[in-house]
Amino acid sequence: MMSENDCIPDSIHGVSRLVNTARIKNIGTVRIGMAGDDRDEVIQARAQRLKAYREAAGFRFAAEAARRYRWVEPTYRSHENGTRPIGDDDADRYAIGFSRPGRKITGKDIMYGPAETPADPSESGILRVPVVGMIGAGAVVEPEFEQVPEGGIYEVELPYAVPEDLIAFQVEGDSMMPRYDDGDVILVWKDQKRSLESFYGEEAAVRTHDGRRYIKTILYGKTRQTVNLQSFNAKLIEGVRIEWIGEIYSTIRAGQVHRLTKRDRARKPVAKRPSAAKGAHK
C-alpha cells in the first residue's frame, strides 16, 4: 500500500505518471451532454493533476498555495477535490502559480494532460540571493551573536526570477515542522506592505522589539500593541511587540538550497539586490 509521500511527485515529470489520462475518454472537454460517469472522470483527472502540480511546486497543503497567491481558498479546494469543475481561466491562473524552475506548465497541461514545456530562460532567469541572517523556528536567534558580512552570510542561486525587493533568511529550529524544516531558506518581502491586523492568523517572518527574529503564526495579543506568536511544536510566545513583519514570498527546502561557492561567486555577477530593511536586518 502506497504511503502519502509515495503519491507526491518529485518533479513535474511525475505528474503524468500519477494521472493516467490515456484511459479516460473525451479528456479534452467536459460536455454538458457527456455521460455522468465520463464527466466525473474528466473532472477528477483534472483535480488530480492540479493537486500533483501543487505538490510538485513545493506546496504541502492546498491552503498554503491559496494564501500564497491570494486565491479564494474554498474555490481552490473545490477544484482540487474535484467537487467543482475547473474552468480555463482557473487553469491558466493555477498554471502560472505552479510552474517550476526550468519547467513551464500551462492551463492546457492541467485541463488535458502535461505537455511539460521547457520554460523560456529569459522568463525564468537566474538570480543569486544573499541570505542575510538566521530566523528562529523554535531556536531563539540573538542578534548580537550574528555578524552578517556585506552581501549576506552566503548566497543561494535561484533558477527562476523573483522580485528585487526580497530578502532571505535561513530557518533555525524545528518548532514549525512540518511546515518549515531546520535549514530551509525563506524569501520574504523586505518592506512591510500590510498592516499588523491583516497578518492575524498568518505565518510570517517577524522581528520583535528586543531584536529577535522568528517565523511564527501571528495571533491577537491582549492589547492592540502586542501579539502572540504561535508554533506547531513550541510554547505560545505571548505579549510581544512587533517592529517588522516580513510577508513570506516562497520557501526553498533545505535539500534544494544551492549555496554558491567562492569560485561561483567570483565567476557569476551578482544580480542587483536591494539592501536589507533595517527592521529585518538588525
Secondary structure, DSSP 8 states (H G I E B T S, - for coil): ---TGGGS-SSTHHHHHHS--TTSTTTT---TTS-HHHHHHHHHHHHHHHHHHHHHTT-SSHHHHHHHHT--HHHHHHHHHTSS---HHHHHHHHHHH-BTTEE--HHHHHH----EE--HHHH--EEEEEEEEEESSS-B-GGG----TT-SEEEEESS---SSEEEEEEESSTTTTTS-TT-EEEEESS--S-GGGGTT-EEEEEETTS-EEEEEEEE-SSTT-EEEE-SSS--EEEE-EEEEE-EEEEE-GGG--B--HHHHHHS---------TTT--
